[in-house]
Structure formats: C-alpha cells, structure tokens
Amino acid sequence: MSKPAVPALVLGLVGAICAAAQKPGTPYLYFRLNTPRGMQTLEPGRPAQVPNNKAIALEVCIRATNVEDQFEQPQIRALNQHPEYFANRPPPNITLTLHRVLPGGRPGSMEDMPFRVNSSGGGKDLAVYFVNVDLDMLEERTVRLQRAEQFIGWMLAQSPDARSHLLATTAGKQRLVEHFEESYINNPPGDYEITARYTPTTAENWKGTLVSAPARLRVVNAGDFFDVIKAQQAAKVGKVR
C-alpha cells in the first residue's frame, strides 16, 4: 500500500539541508551510476536515464575530507549475502529510500517504491569509500510468475527434447519457475528519487550521520526482460545459420 504523498515543502527543506551539509571541506554522501560510458556522478535535479529491464548499477559513495580520514567501509544488506553475513561483523551502515514521483500530481508528490538490492561489495579509492548496489524495483509477484511461466513455455517450444528433463517432476518445474521469477526485472517507467543514509556503527572511525541529496532516476521502456533474451537468442541462431 502506498504511503501518503510527501509534501514538496518537506522535500525542499531536506534537499536544502543536504546541500548545505555537502559544502567543500566536509565529508558527504553521494551516488555514482555505472553506465555503458563509465561511471556517472548523479547530480540533484538532473535525472539519469536507465532502462526498465536491467538492475540499476549504483555506487553509494562517501567523499572524505582527505585521504587520511578514517571511515567505516560502507556496507548494505543485500539479497545475495549469506543469512549470517553480518553475524560476526558490524551491522550495515548504509540504508536507501526510494520514492516514485507521481505523474500528474502536485509538485513534490511521491510514494514509496518497493525494491530489492544485490551487492558485490565495495572498496576505497583515495578519499572515496564506496559500496556497489544493484537495485531493481519489484514488479508484482503474480506478474513475475506469469512472465516466468510464459518464458519457460517459449524455452520448451525452442527445444522440445528438453521437455521431459525440465518438467520431469512438479517440484522440478516449480524450481524452474521460481528461478526465472527471481531473475525477472521490470522497473516501471517513470521518475524516481533515491536517497542514501550513512550511520556508522563502530567507535573507532569518523562519527556522524550523512544523508545524500536526493538523486533523480528516469526509467525508460527498453523492452520486456524476457523478450530481450529471446531476441538475443534469435540473433545468435541467425548467425549460426
């Protein structure tokens, strides 16, 4: 269920506070987007365009005042981590919020957007600490299951000999459906705002909470996730022939 729209005045005040906190000479939090042309720093008010059928590859970055400043390595809780990943290490110190900008609504009208995160870790580059975040927005599960079943039907039509192997048991088919349902990505086209928050959890390093300025993402329709795979497979078959 969507939460009430966020008033534009509140968002404006938050943005002003974030901008003031990110003046030169102080540490600040920001996003970089991994694009086919390389890393792009996201700037408030300038939407970065991303396709609907791919995870959004981000880096959440802490810019320290200088190389000698000591910060915790940014960490985020992610789906691809072992359940006990944080059992013997400090808890995650990065959290994200994602809002969809409501089309046709009042300026600043937004709603919460569910999303999931995978992460391959992070590192440090001189005075910048970062953590990788692959984010996608969750389509309704009924839709994901339907698209997964349709894709499996297409696979079987391409290779009838695989039918007995893939559908040998009901449990086997269910595992296959769940695999493709989990893989399916469909970020609904539209404009979104994403914000990061860094809250250190240990006493040895820099103390204080950092909040990024809201970054804008614009999702554009680049085709259905499975339809793109089908087209790629058809192109490979055409080359072989």
Secondary structure, DSSP 8 states (H G I E B T S, - for coil): -------HHHHHHHHHHHHHHTSTTS-EEEEEEEETTEEEE--TTS-EEEETTS-EEEEEEEE-SSTT----------TTS-TTTTTTS----EEEEEEEE-TTSSTT-EEE--EEEE---EEEETTEEEEEEEEEE---HHHHHHHHHHHHHHHHHH-GGGHHHHTSSHHHHHHHHHHHHHH-----SEEEEEEEEE----SSS--S-EE---EEEEEE----HHHHHHHHHHHHHHHH-
